[in-house]
Amino acid sequence: MSLKSFFYDRLLLIGILVTAALILWWLTDDIIVALVCLFSLIIISFIARLYQPWNEEKVIEELNIQNQKKPKKPFSQDR
């Protein structure tokens, strides 16, 4: 992952979190409740990220191997 895409990824995440906080604040009319909900979502997503059952790099590598093993047919024979 390049440094530029890393920062864009983090910037997008911050934008989503700020938007979620504003929506929660608007729905609850209480900033404390909105922040508690937001931090709960952040903690849940962090825990889910830690315990994901797959390794992204390994999955991508296996998909690349599967694509290379496919027979190359011309598009005219593909139906």
Secondary structure as the mmCIF struct_conf table of DSSP 4:
data_model
#
loop_
_struct_conf.conf_type_id
_struct_conf.id
_struct_conf.beg_label_comp_id
_struct_conf.beg_label_asym_id
_struct_conf.beg_label_seq_id
_struct_conf.end_label_comp_id
_struct_conf.end_label_asym_id
_struct_conf.end_label_seq_id
HELX_RH_AL_P HELX_RH_AL_P1 LEU A 3 THR A 28
BEND BEND1 ASP A 29 ASP A 29
HELX_RH_AL_P HELX_RH_AL_P2 ILE A 31 LEU A 50
TURN_TY1_P TURN_TY1_P1 TYR A 51 TYR A 51
BEND BEND2 PRO A 53 TRP A 54
HELX_RH_AL_P HELX_RH_AL_P3 GLU A 56 LYS A 69
BEND BEND3 LYS A 70 LYS A 70
HELX_RH_3T_P HELX_RH_3T_P1 PHE A 75 GLN A 77
#
